[in-house]
Amino acid sequence: MAQERMKVIFGHLGPRDRNAFTASPVASVGVNVESGAASEFQYTLNDPRLTHAQRAFYEENGFLVIPNLVPHDLIDIWKARFLDLVEGRAEVGGMTVMKDISLRGVKGVSGELLVNKIQDFVWDDILSAHCQLPKILDYVECFTGPNIMAMHTMLINKPPDPGTRTSRHPLHQDLHYFPFRPANRIVCAWTAMEKITEDNGCLFVVPGSHKGKLEQHDYPDWEKGVNKMYHGVRGFDDAPKAMLCMEKGDTVFFHPVLLHGSGDNRTDRFRKAISCHYAASECDYIDVRGTSQENIAKEVQAVIVKKGGPSLEFKDVWKLRNRLVRGEEINL
């Protein structure tokens, strides 16, 4: 079975075709579309794979949805791989398996019911096909340039909410977790593995917030608790938000300073998505000590030590979890 999956994956990992992608620029979510001269673009690079309208949309809003970008047969393979991992049919290896807080102390729960996220699958033979997919990398290159590092990988299995609302994710900025810069050469590719709606906890974003600064992040004061490392910002509850309802295979690219989160899953089914954060390999690591990121750095370091690992600098943690996926490895 695994061999057949690999054949399908490698069939999609063929040579690049720079002229192959003509997807619609955005999903209709009621946000601003403004045009501007190419010289005014700060957040994208001059690359023919993005239209002027797409660049203008990302410049103004901080995200861009490309419909039906990822083949459904690959998504089905990744779903099967996730189930193999969480149900014990495949070795997890160096991947990080995270459990939902609502099931803490509950007995008799295992597999898909227990796991809400798998991280760090950048070296998994099957799941890593997402972060290496040429269709995705061709778009990523428009934000990072030709030398691309896969920095952070996740397969999110948002569970049906048991009434605690712990399946939601607070409003946050991904840059809070990253000890590397510049932010404008970092981008996330987040792919819907099935139809995603407001009912099952779609992403929501604050359009234009990528133009702001990195805010202070802490755990939210939620009555029923919050999942590990789900830090959030305060003071933005009333900010206008766009709901990103997506179809299977749709992929949203977004800036690491964009404020975003996700709602609780009010259905009786799991909601899956797969993502990778990319950075230009020319980026540099920074020291987060004495900054607003120090809290997440200390938390990550403490978890590693608690699990029997070595005491590492925050940037060294990230050096261990990344992978070159296109071009040359330079700094990261």
N, C-alpha and C positions, 0 to 999 in steps of 0.2 A: 504493500500500500504506500509506504513512504517513498519507494522508488518511483512509483507512478506520479506521485505529487511532485517530485523533483523534476521529472520530465516536463510536466506542465509549466513549472516555474521557469526552467531554463529556456523554454520556448518563448517566454515573454522577455527574457533578459538578452535580447539580441542587440545588434548594432543600433545606434541612435539614428533617427530620421528627423532632422530639424524641421522639416516641413509637414510633419504628420499630424500636428495637433491644432485643431481649429475649434476647440470647445467654446461655448458661450461664455462671455466674460464674467457674469455674476448671476447669483440667484436673486430673485426679486424680493427684497426685504425692506424696502422703504427707507433707504439711506441716501446719502448725498453722492451725486456724480458730478464732478466738475473737471473740466479740461484745463490743461496748462501746457506751457511750452516744455519741450523735452529737457531743456537745461534746468528747469525748476524741480525735476524729480529727485528727491532725496532717498527714497525708500526702495527703488528698483533700479536696475542697471539697463543700459541701452542694449536691448536684445530683441531681435525680430519675432521671437516666440510669444511675446506679450504685445497685444495691440495697444495703440495709444489710449483707447478707452479703458482697457484693463489697467494700464499703468496709472491713469488718472484716478480710477476708482480706488485702487490700493493706496495711492498717495493721500487721498482724502479720508479714507475709512479704515485703513490698516488691515484689511483682509480681502480675499478674493476667492470665490467659489468656482471651481472648474467642474461642471457636471459630467458624470459618467466617465471619469478619467481612468479608474482602475478596473480591469476585467473581473467579471463576477466569478469566473472559475478560480481565479487566484484567491479571492476573498473566501470562497468555500473551502479551499485548502487550508487557509489560515485559521478558519473556524475549527476545522477538524484537528489541526495541530494544537490549538488551545485546549480543546477537550482532552486530547491525548496527554497533554502535560498536567492538567489539573486533576485528571482521573487516574494518574499513575501509570499510564501505558508508555510514557516516554520520560527520559531523564530531564529534570529541570536544569541541572548543571549550574552555571553561574548566574542564571536569571533570578530576578527578585519576584517572589509571589506575595501578593498583598491580600489580606482578608478584610471583609467588611465589618465595621465596628458593631453593626446591629446584631451580628451573630456571635459576639464575644460571650463565651461561657455556654453557648447553646450546644448541646450534645447531639450526635447523630447526623451532623451536617458535613458534607464533604463535596469535593469536586466543584462543578460549575456553581453550585449553590453557595459555596463558601468563598470563592476567590472573586474579588472584584477587579483585579488588575495584575498583569504580568509586565514587568519592566526588564530592560537590559537584555533584549534578545538579539542584539546586533550581530552576534556570532552564531545564532541558531540557523541551521541549514535551510529551514523552511520559512520561518517568520521573517528572517532578515531580507527576504526577497522584496518586502515592502519598501524598506529604506534604500534598496539598490535598484528599484524599478526605473528603467530609462524614462518612461512617461512622466514619472514624478520628478526625477532629477533634471529633466529638461526645463521644467518650470522653476525648480529650486535654483538653478543656475542664474535665472533672471534676478534673483535677490542676493545671492552669495558670490557670484562669479564662478569661474570654472573649477576651482579647487575646493572640494566639498567634503566636509566631515559629518558623518552621522553621529550626533552627540547624545541623544536620549531617545529611547524607543519604548513605546507602551502599547499594550493591547488592553483596552478598557472594557470590562464586563459589568456594566451598570445593572445592579440587581433590582428586581421589583421592590419598591419601598414598603417596609412592613408597618408603615404608619409613623415611623420615627423621623422621617425626612432626612435620614443620614445618607441617602443615595445621591443627594445633590452635592454640587461642588461650589464653594463660595467664589465670589468675584475676586479675581487675582490676575497678576501679570507673571508670565513665565520667566521673565528675566530675573525675578527674585531668586530663582533656584540656580542661576548660571553664573559662575565666576569667570566669564570671558566676555570680551567686547571687541569691536563695537556692536551695539544692538542692531544697527541697520543692516548688518551682514549676517543676521540670524533669522531663520524663518522656520515655522512649523508646517508640516503637511499632515493633515488630520483627515482620515478617510472613513466614511460611513460604511459599516459592514452589513447594514440592513437599512430599511426605511427608518429615519429618525424624525420624530415629531416632538411637539411640546409635551404630549402625553407621556412619552417614554424618556424625557429628559434631554432634549436637544441642547446644543451649545447656545448661549446668548452672548452677545458682544456689545460693548459701548463704542459705536463707530467714532473714529477720530481720536480716541483716547491714546493711541500710539504716539501722538505728538506731545504727550505730557511727560512727566518724570516717573521714575520708579518710586512707588509709594511704599510706606511702611506696611509690612505684612505680619499678621499674628493669627492665632486660632480664633475663629468666631465664637461668640457666646451662644452656642446652640444648646437647647434644653436636653436633647437626647445624645449629645456628643458629636464628635466630628472625626472622620477618618485620619489616620496618621499622615502628617505632613500636608494636610489640606489647609494651608495658610490662606488668609484672605485679607482684603483691604477693608477699611472702614470709611464711611462718609459718602459712599457712592450709590446708596440704595435707590435714590430718586433719579439717577442718571438715566437718560433715554437708552433703551436697549433694543437690539435687533435679534430676533429669534432665527437661528439658522436651521430650518427644517431641510433635511437632505434625503436624497434617494441613495440606495445601495450603489457604491462605486464613486459617488461624488466626493471631491476632495477640496477642503478649504485650506488655503495658505494664509498664515497670519503672522503679524509682527510680534516680537516677544514683549513689547510694552503695552500691547492691546489689552484692555481690561476685558475679561471674559469669565464665564463660569458655565454651569449646567444645572438644570432643574432636577427635581426628584422624578423617579420613574414610577408613574402612577398606573402602569399596566401590570399584567401578570407574566410578562416575558422579559428576558434579559435584553439589554441594549448594548451592542458591541460596536467598537470603533478601534481603529489601529492608527498610530501616529509615530512620527519621527521629527525631532528637532534637528535642524541642520545649521552648520556655521561654516563660513569661509575658513579654510585652513590658515589663512593669513591673520586671523583673529589672535589676540593675546589673552593669556590668563591674567587675572587681577587678584589682589589681596583684598578679601572682603572684611577683614578684621576692622572693627570700628565703624562699620557701615550698617545700613538697615538689613543687610543680608547675613549678618553675623549669627542671628538666631537659627536660621535654617542650616547654616554651615555646622554649628555646634550640634544640632539635632542629628544630622546625617553622620557626623563623626562618632557620636555616642552610640548610634544604632550599630555601626560597624564594629566597634569595640565590644558591645554587648553580645554580638554574635560570634565573638572570638577572633575577630580580625585585628589587624594592626592599627595603630594610631597614625592616621594619615592627614596631611594637609588637604583642605577642601578641594583645591585645584587638582591634587593627585588622584582624588576619587574620580574626577571627571576624565582624567587621562586614561584611567583603566576601563572606562565604559564606552569610549568612542571608537570610531572606525572610519578610515578613508574610503569613500564610495565613488569619488570621481576626481581626476586630476592629480595634483601633487600634494603631499603632506609637508607643511611648512612649519607652523608654530604649534598648533593644537596637538 
